[in-house]
Amino acid sequence: MSAQVAIVCDQCGDLGTVGSSPERARAILSGWSRWHGQDLCPLCRFIAQNRARMAATG
């Protein structure tokens, strides 16, 4: 029996995928990203990017 890791969105808790290592699991995910050390699903990534843009524009 081998160990499995789950990639879960750090904002909303959405389960992205399960794999044999974090690198392999992240390679499978489409639209997900690492943002300041967090795994973010596509929706949470979009929200975080928009918040950052709004903060930068004042």
N, C-alpha and C positions, 0 to 999 in steps of 0.2 A: 504494500500500500504506500503510495507516495503522497507527500504533502501538497496541498492546493492553497493558492492565495486568491482572495477576491478583491477586485478593484471596485470601490464604492465611492460615489460622489461625496466629498467632504462637506458639501453644503446641504444637499437635499436627501442624501442617503440612498439614492438610486443605485441598484446593483448593476455594474457595467458588464463584468464578465468574471470568469474564474479561470485560472491557469496554473501552470506548474511553477512559474516565477513571476514576479511583478513585471519584469521587462517583457516577457512573452505575452502576459495578459494585456498590458498596455498596447502592444503592437497590434492586437486584434481589434481594439476599440477604434471606432470611426467617429471623429468629431470631438472626442474627449481631449483634454489638455492638462498639463501641470501648470498651475498658476500660483506663484509664491509658495511652492511646496505642497500644494493641495491638488488632489485629483478632482477635476470638475467635468460634469456631464455637459453636453452642448448647450442646454438652456442656462445652466448656472454660469458657464463660461461667458455666454452672451451678456448676461446680467452684470457680471463682474467687470467686463470690458466697458460696458456702457456707464457703470458707476465711476470707473477710473477716468473715462473721457469727461464726464460731467464735473468731476472734482478738478480736473486739469483746466477746464474752461472757466471755472469760477462760480 
